[in-house]
Amino acid sequence: MKDLIVFLAKALVDKPDVVELTVTAAADHALYELKVAPDDVGKVIGRDGRTINALRTVVQHAAQKKGEKIRLELVDDRRAPAAP
């Protein structure tokens, strides 16, 4: 599943070498956190969130075929407070 998400994310962004994906296991699902360059966050989100929602739909259906449950989140570092 990780390869699918990374492949699709790299196809969407201008800086594919910055794409990172971390996986955290939870009780009933796996949490995938996608991190891209700050300039590419808008491209991954898309207009009104359509692109990220489509990406979530594709990976959730692929996971369902494997009998897994996943949750995909986009990490947006642009909103993080600046370090002192």
C-alpha positions as a Markdown table, in Angstrom:
| # | Residue | x | y | z |
|---|---|---|---|---|
| 1 | Met | 0.0 | 0.0 | 0.0 |
| 2 | Lys | 2.9 | 2.3 | 0.8 |
| 3 | Asp | 4.3 | 2.0 | -2.7 |
| 4 | Leu | 0.9 | 2.9 | -4.2 |
| 5 | Ile | 0.5 | 6.1 | -2.1 |
| 6 | Val | 4.1 | 7.2 | -2.8 |
| 7 | Phe | 3.7 | 6.6 | -6.5 |
| 8 | Leu | 0.5 | 8.6 | -6.8 |
| 9 | Ala | 1.8 | 11.4 | -4.6 |
| 10 | Lys | 5.0 | 11.7 | -6.6 |
| 11 | Ala | 3.0 | 12.0 | -9.8 |
| 12 | Leu | 1.1 | 15.0 | -8.4 |
| 13 | Val | 3.9 | 17.1 | -7.1 |
| 14 | Asp | 6.7 | 19.2 | -8.6 |
| 15 | Lys | 9.3 | 18.0 | -6.0 |
| 16 | Pro | 8.9 | 14.2 | -5.9 |
| 17 | Asp | 12.2 | 13.7 | -4.0 |
| 18 | Val | 10.7 | 15.4 | -1.0 |
| 19 | Val | 7.7 | 13.1 | -0.6 |
| 20 | Glu | 7.7 | 11.1 | 2.6 |
| 21 | Leu | 5.2 | 8.6 | 4.0 |
| 22 | Thr | 5.1 | 7.3 | 7.6 |
| 23 | Val | 3.0 | 4.5 | 8.8 |
| 24 | Thr | 1.6 | 4.1 | 12.3 |
| 25 | Ala | -0.4 | 1.1 | 13.4 |
| 26 | Ala | -3.5 | 1.6 | 15.4 |
| 27 | Ala | -5.9 | -0.8 | 17.0 |
| 28 | Asp | -8.2 | -1.3 | 14.0 |
| 29 | His | -6.4 | 0.5 | 11.1 |
| 30 | Ala | -3.1 | 1.9 | 9.9 |
| 31 | Leu | -2.5 | 5.6 | 9.7 |
| 32 | Tyr | -0.5 | 6.8 | 6.7 |
| 33 | Glu | 0.9 | 10.3 | 7.0 |
| 34 | Leu | 1.9 | 11.9 | 3.7 |
| 35 | Lys | 4.4 | 14.8 | 3.8 |
| 36 | Val | 5.3 | 16.8 | 0.7 |
| 37 | Ala | 7.1 | 20.1 | 0.1 |
| 38 | Pro | 5.3 | 23.2 | 1.3 |
| 39 | Asp | 4.9 | 24.4 | -2.3 |
| 40 | Asp | 3.2 | 21.2 | -3.3 |
| 41 | Val | 0.6 | 20.9 | -0.5 |
| 42 | Gly | -2.0 | 22.8 | -2.5 |
| 43 | Lys | -1.5 | 20.5 | -5.5 |
| 44 | Val | -2.1 | 17.4 | -3.4 |
| 45 | Ile | -5.2 | 19.0 | -1.7 |
| 46 | Gly | -6.6 | 20.2 | -5.0 |
| 47 | Arg | -9.6 | 22.5 | -5.4 |
| 48 | Asp | -12.0 | 22.1 | -2.5 |
| 49 | Gly | -10.0 | 19.0 | -1.4 |
| 50 | Arg | -11.0 | 16.9 | -4.4 |
| 51 | Thr | -7.5 | 15.6 | -5.2 |
| 52 | Ile | -6.8 | 14.4 | -1.6 |
| 53 | Asn | -10.3 | 12.9 | -1.3 |
| 54 | Ala | -9.8 | 11.0 | -4.6 |
| 55 | Leu | -6.4 | 9.7 | -3.4 |
| 56 | Arg | -8.0 | 8.6 | -0.2 |
| 57 | Thr | -10.7 | 6.8 | -2.0 |
| 58 | Val | -8.3 | 4.9 | -4.3 |
| 59 | Val | -6.1 | 3.7 | -1.5 |
| 60 | Gln | -9.0 | 2.8 | 0.8 |
| 61 | His | -10.5 | 0.6 | -1.9 |
| 62 | Ala | -7.1 | -1.0 | -2.6 |
| 63 | Ala | -6.7 | -1.7 | 1.1 |
| 64 | Gln | -10.2 | -3.0 | 1.3 |
| 65 | Lys | -9.4 | -5.6 | -1.4 |
| 66 | Lys | -6.5 | -6.7 | 0.8 |
| 67 | Gly | -8.8 | -6.9 | 3.9 |
| 68 | Glu | -7.1 | -3.9 | 5.5 |
| 69 | Lys | -8.4 | -0.6 | 6.9 |
| 70 | Ile | -6.3 | 2.5 | 6.4 |
| 71 | Arg | -6.5 | 6.2 | 7.0 |
| 72 | Leu | -4.5 | 8.7 | 4.8 |
| 73 | Glu | -3.7 | 12.2 | 6.2 |
| 74 | Leu | -1.7 | 15.0 | 4.6 |
| 75 | Val | 0.8 | 16.6 | 7.0 |
| 76 | Asp | 0.9 | 20.4 | 6.4 |
| 77 | Asp | 4.0 | 21.9 | 8.0 |
| 78 | Arg | 3.0 | 25.4 | 6.8 |
| 79 | Arg | 0.7 | 25.8 | 9.7 |
| 80 | Ala | 3.3 | 24.7 | 12.3 |
| 81 | Pro | 4.4 | 27.5 | 14.7 |
| 82 | Ala | 7.8 | 29.0 | 14.0 |
| 83 | Ala | 10.7 | 27.9 | 16.3 |
| 84 | Pro | 11.9 | 30.7 | 18.6 |
